[in-house]
Amino acid sequence: MSMVTLPGLKDLIESISRERNLPRLAVQSAIREALLKGYERYRRAQNLERKQFDEDYFDNFEVELDIDGEGFRVLSTKTIVEAVNNSDHQISLDEVQQVAPEAQSGDSVVLDVTPDQGEFGRMAAMQTKQVLAQKLRDQQRQMVQEEFQDLEGTVLQARVLRFERQSVILAVASGFGQPEVEAELPKREQLPNDNYRANATFKVYLKKVSQGQQRGPQLLVSRADAGLVVYLFANEVPEIEDEVVRIVAVAREANPPSRYVGPRTKIAVDTLDRDVDPVGACIGARGSRIQVVVNELRGEKIDVIRWSPDPATYIANALSPARVDEVRLMDPETRQTHVLVAEDQLSLAIGKEGQNVRLAARLTGWKIDIKDKAKYDHVAEDAKFMAVRAKYQPEDDENDMEELEDENQYELELEEDNFDTKEEN
């Protein structure tokens, strides 16, 4: 068999494998694909008849690397036929039987079609080099996907590398002994109090591992996701790790709509152990545990509240640190509630630019309307609410009546069918 020599092939595979942290077999596969593309380029350049090559024309060709001999061969799988129409895909039965008399029409043979050393050409070599670079990038992307796919939704340690437009490019490691890879922290996922200087380290939440062959980092990380808060508490509070205390819900506003309002999080916790205070466990002695979380989030304000199966109690707790006098569940179906507080508690319950009540609503899932207790008219508010309900009630009642009539008619038809069946019997 002929062979095109590639001096230094073995060392090339070793160096690429080491520099790009790719397995040798992956590097060899990329080189084979690149050389095959180079052979295609060579064949197109040699096409004096200007034959049109389809996209899958070279599917029956493959490249075989000879690592020890430092070279490669091109092999073609051809079908044995009586009359040859395409010499790239077919070979005559007579020609094959001269070597293998037992060959039959329809069988396949693998033939060496390696070009001469000098014929491969400069253009084919350039094509090989370009394709190899692309294939190696593809291999690296594939490895990143496989390495980090199962880590989505977890927290990683990251280091600032550089800045691209408004995004911060970070270096993250999977923790499996692999080298660092790049991740993108977009503007919307950053914290306003973070100082993203070069080589600064942060904990980041791995939000998404992108698929496909896009350019740039495949990992999308966040400092603003609520999952980061959950991780930090779980890492700092042993009772959460031991499942004695559980985090029921988290509402976070890491990037408030106004620059005059700072980041804030509300977290609801609960326990089945009567001897454990879930809020106290998260705060720690003299606030030691929650302070670690606050420091990691660069001073973000965090309210830890006790979850309750009773909606009124839960809503009152969620509006902490405001003192709530009464919670009126106006409509459990649409989850609307009026919360009555003293006049001096109004601003605290609502919060700066509405942040406190907004987070409480997200945490509980109820639409919360803060009212001044001294000015609240129970009768008038009930009447107003009933009027709104009555506006839509007739239509609902009419639909209910139609459904009831349909059900009665269906039952009547069933009774008639049963009666007819009994008479027949």
ChimeraX attribute file (.defattr): number of C-alpha atoms within 10 A of each C-alpha:
attribute: neighborCount
match mode: 1-to-1
recipient: residues
	/A:1	8
	/A:2	14
	/A:3	20
	/A:4	20
	/A:5	15
	/A:6	16
	/A:7	11
	/A:8	12
	/A:9	20
	/A:10	16
	/A:11	12
	/A:12	14
	/A:13	19
	/A:14	15
	/A:15	14
	/A:16	16
	/A:17	18
	/A:18	12
	/A:19	8
	/A:20	14
	/A:21	14
	/A:22	17
	/A:23	15
	/A:24	15
	/A:25	11
	/A:26	16
	/A:27	22
	/A:28	22
	/A:29	18
	/A:30	21
	/A:31	23
	/A:32	22
	/A:33	17
	/A:34	25
	/A:35	26
	/A:36	25
	/A:37	23
	/A:38	25
	/A:39	25
	/A:40	19
	/A:41	20
	/A:42	20
	/A:43	15
	/A:44	15
	/A:45	14
	/A:46	12
	/A:47	12
	/A:48	8
	/A:49	6
	/A:50	9
	/A:51	8
	/A:52	9
	/A:53	12
	/A:54	8
	/A:55	7
	/A:56	7
	/A:57	12
	/A:58	16
	/A:59	12
	/A:60	13
	/A:61	20
	/A:62	21
	/A:63	21
	/A:64	16
	/A:65	21
	/A:66	16
	/A:67	15
	/A:68	8
	/A:69	15
	/A:70	16
	/A:71	18
	/A:72	20
	/A:73	21
	/A:74	22
	/A:75	17
	/A:76	20
	/A:77	19
	/A:78	21
	/A:79	19
	/A:80	23
	/A:81	19
	/A:82	14
	/A:83	12
	/A:84	14
	/A:85	11
	/A:86	9
	/A:87	10
	/A:88	16
	/A:89	19
	/A:90	20
	/A:91	23
	/A:92	17
	/A:93	21
	/A:94	17
	/A:95	12
	/A:96	17
	/A:97	13
	/A:98	10
	/A:99	9
	/A:100	11
	/A:101	11
	/A:102	8
	/A:103	16
	/A:104	15
	/A:105	15
	/A:106	13
	/A:107	11
	/A:108	16
	/A:109	14
	/A:110	13
	/A:111	14
	/A:112	16
	/A:113	17
	/A:114	19
	/A:115	17
	/A:116	12
	/A:117	12
	/A:118	8
	/A:119	12
	/A:120	19
	/A:121	16
	/A:122	12
	/A:123	13
	/A:124	23
	/A:125	18
	/A:126	13
	/A:127	19
	/A:128	23
	/A:129	17
	/A:130	14
	/A:131	20
	/A:132	22
	/A:133	14
	/A:134	14
	/A:135	20
	/A:136	22
	/A:137	16
	/A:138	17
	/A:139	19
	/A:140	17
	/A:141	21
	/A:142	14
	/A:143	15
	/A:144	20
	/A:145	18
	/A:146	12
	/A:147	16
	/A:148	17
	/A:149	16
	/A:150	10
	/A:151	17
	/A:152	15
	/A:153	16
	/A:154	15
	/A:155	22
	/A:156	18
	/A:157	15
	/A:158	23
	/A:159	23
	/A:160	20
	/A:161	17
	/A:162	14
	/A:163	15
	/A:164	10
	/A:165	7
	/A:166	11
	/A:167	15
	/A:168	22
	/A:169	24
	/A:170	29
	/A:171	20
	/A:172	25
	/A:173	18
	/A:174	16
	/A:175	11
	/A:176	7
	/A:177	7
	/A:178	11
	/A:179	12
	/A:180	14
	/A:181	16
	/A:182	20
	/A:183	26
	/A:184	22
	/A:185	27
	/A:186	17
	/A:187	15
	/A:188	14
	/A:189	21
	/A:190	22
	/A:191	20
	/A:192	19
	/A:193	13
	/A:194	14
	/A:195	12
	/A:196	19
	/A:197	13
	/A:198	13
	/A:199	13
	/A:200	13
	/A:201	17
	/A:202	19
	/A:203	19
	/A:204	26
	/A:205	27
	/A:206	26
	/A:207	20
	/A:208	16
	/A:209	20
	/A:210	15
	/A:211	13
	/A:212	10
	/A:213	11
	/A:214	10
	/A:215	9
	/A:216	11
	/A:217	18
	/A:218	21
	/A:219	24
	/A:220	21
	/A:221	30
	/A:222	24
	/A:223	25
	/A:224	23
	/A:225	21
	/A:226	19
	/A:227	19
	/A:228	22
	/A:229	25
	/A:230	17
	/A:231	18
	/A:232	19
	/A:233	21
	/A:234	19
	/A:235	14
	/A:236	19
	/A:237	18
	/A:238	14
	/A:239	18
	/A:240	21
	/A:241	14
	/A:242	10
	/A:243	12
	/A:244	15
	/A:245	23
	/A:246	18
	/A:247	19
	/A:248	14
	/A:249	16
	/A:250	20
	/A:251	21
	/A:252	21
	/A:253	19
	/A:254	23
	/A:255	18
	/A:256	15
	/A:257	12
	/A:258	9
	/A:259	9
	/A:260	8
	/A:261	15
	/A:262	19
	/A:263	22
	/A:264	19
	/A:265	21
	/A:266	25
	/A:267	26
	/A:268	23
	/A:269	22
	/A:270	21
	/A:271	20
	/A:272	12
	/A:273	10
	/A:274	7
	/A:275	7
	/A:276	14
	/A:277	15
	/A:278	26
	/A:279	19
	/A:280	16
	/A:281	20
	/A:282	25
	/A:283	20
	/A:284	15
	/A:285	10
	/A:286	9
	/A:287	12
	/A:288	12
	/A:289	19
	/A:290	22
	/A:291	16
	/A:292	16
	/A:293	23
	/A:294	15
	/A:295	10
	/A:296	14
	/A:297	24
	/A:298	15
	/A:299	16
	/A:300	18
	/A:301	14
	/A:302	18
	/A:303	18
	/A:304	21
	/A:305	22
	/A:306	20
	/A:307	25
	/A:308	16
	/A:309	8
	/A:310	8
	/A:311	19
	/A:312	18
	/A:313	15
	/A:314	19
	/A:315	26
	/A:316	23
	/A:317	21
	/A:318	27
	/A:319	27
	/A:320	18
	/A:321	15
	/A:322	21
	/A:323	17
	/A:324	21
	/A:325	13
	/A:326	16
	/A:327	21
	/A:328	15
	/A:329	18
	/A:330	16
	/A:331	14
	/A:332	10
	/A:333	7
	/A:334	9
	/A:335	14
	/A:336	15
	/A:337	20
	/A:338	19
	/A:339	22
	/A:340	24
	/A:341	23
	/A:342	18
	/A:343	13
	/A:344	11
	/A:345	17
	/A:346	18
	/A:347	16
	/A:348	19
	/A:349	27
	/A:350	21
	/A:351	18
	/A:352	14
	/A:353	14
	/A:354	13
	/A:355	21
	/A:356	23
	/A:357	24
	/A:358	17
	/A:359	23
	/A:360	28
	/A:361	18
	/A:362	17
	/A:363	23
	/A:364	21
	/A:365	13
	/A:366	18
	/A:367	19
	/A:368	23
	/A:369	15
	/A:370	19
	/A:371	19
	/A:372	16
	/A:373	17
	/A:374	10
	/A:375	10
	/A:376	13
	/A:377	11
	/A:378	11
	/A:379	9
	/A:380	10
	/A:381	13
	/A:382	12
	/A:383	12
	/A:384	12
	/A:385	13
	/A:386	13
	/A:387	12
	/A:388	11
	/A:389	12
	/A:390	12
	/A:391	10
	/A:392	10
	/A:393	13
	/A:394	11
	/A:395	11
	/A:396	12
	/A:397	11
	/A:398	11
	/A:399	12
	/A:400	12
	/A:401	12
	/A:402	12
	/A:403	12
	/A:404	12
	/A:405	12
	/A:406	12
	/A:407	12
	/A:408	12
	/A:409	12
	/A:410	12
	/A:411	12
	/A:412	12
	/A:413	12
	/A:414	12
	/A:415	12
	/A:416	12
	/A:417	11
	/A:418	11
	/A:419	11
	/A:420	11
	/A:421	10
	/A:422	9
	/A:423	7
	/A:424	6
	/A:425	5
